[in-house]
């Protein structure tokens, strides 16, 4: 059966009216009844076929984005509209699998056969159906768990810069994250976009060697893969996460790295479509586009499972006011800031807790969730470290000898806080109890009267001085 005959049988029409090729975009004229996100098949002159989707329609024209390379692609192609949107097969057999950005296996195993096929461009969670996040997720990283806790159903991005170890952190969080309590199923959906080959090898090696792949689904899009794959990769990841969470009652941590590469792909497509650019050349709809990704995370009333989202992005030039981190900050519930200054000191993970924030931390910690003193200890650590950083800045001007005794005490605290609390090994997985134990050892460096953020009851119970007396 010819391509035209199959097209007539399935969709009614095959078009040979491509009038323009702009990068990954084809402009087809004379189209009737095309739908947004409809899948199309493009037959090349050599007989091979590539797929694409309808990006936009107007008048009798359709703009097609092609999933594949378009170098040398001319106007002599046939385009068949399938009448269906892009769907992927879903089942619990996806755990332990590795796919590329267009959902083709990279692990040498056959294509997945799911119990159902689901559209990847799914709607976000209805705000009226959302349940407020309120359970703690332990990452095993003290500066996150102790001071900027991740809560089940939260959207907590990591803002980094080029050259900083966000890939190491992403792998460590994926490897170590867990939820406290028994009988809860937890898994990770890991999506990397626009990564180099050495980064691809690192993620594959880390997940396979440590056994993290057994409870993970990996979507890996390389920098030399088609740009358009970076648009659908996070949507494939979240479609999988939604199935595992809301159909199979699992708790899913979804990590998306690097959202800057995603936004740059969005800008490339916008330029190809000759759209009027907004800030720094990015499309004016980037906010709503990011929202269609981020707002798919959360908890739904009546559903046991949850999706927790950690998007990772590199701020161009370290500029937190750049459109990508700026818009991400509006949609999400906090941010973790990776500091170049801490990185240059040899501190890992170099997360600076002072500008970092987890807006939902207060809802996920405390008695019955982590420990009763958690929130007070976090607040006291923040205050003490801020005082120490202030003293350090002053010492650069007048010298340490010019500081008061109190300022020198806080300066020593800041140094020890960075070395013992923030700093930890790449493969060091700290429980929340261990994190709080380190915090109390550090706070014991300060006079008891300085611990103004902690109740007397908790000081008597957890302060090192009283613990030693009890022994």
Secondary structure, 3 states (H helix, E strand, C coil): CCHHHHHHHHCCCEECCEEEEECCEEEECCCCCCCCCEEEEEECCCCCEEEEEEEEEECCEEEEEECCCCCCCCCCCEEEEEEEECEEEECHHHCCCEECCCCCECCCCCCCCCCEEEECCCCCCCHHHECCCCCEEECCCHHHHCCCCEECCCECEEEECCCCCHHHHHHHHHHHCEECCCCCCEEEEEEEEEECHHHHHHHHHHHHHCCHHHHEEEEEEECCCCCCHHHHHHHHHHHHHHHHHHHCCCEEEEEEECHHHHHHHHHHHHHHCCCCECHHHCECCHHHHHHHHHCCCEEECCCCCEEEEEEEEECHHHCCCCHHHHHHHHHCCEEEEECHHHHHCCCCCCEEEEEEEECCHHHHCCCCCCCCCHHHHHHHHHHHHHHHHHHHHHHHHHCHHHCCHHHHHHHHHHHHHHHHHHCCCCCCCCCHHHHHHHHHHHHCCCCHHHCCCCCHHHHHHHCHHHHHHHC
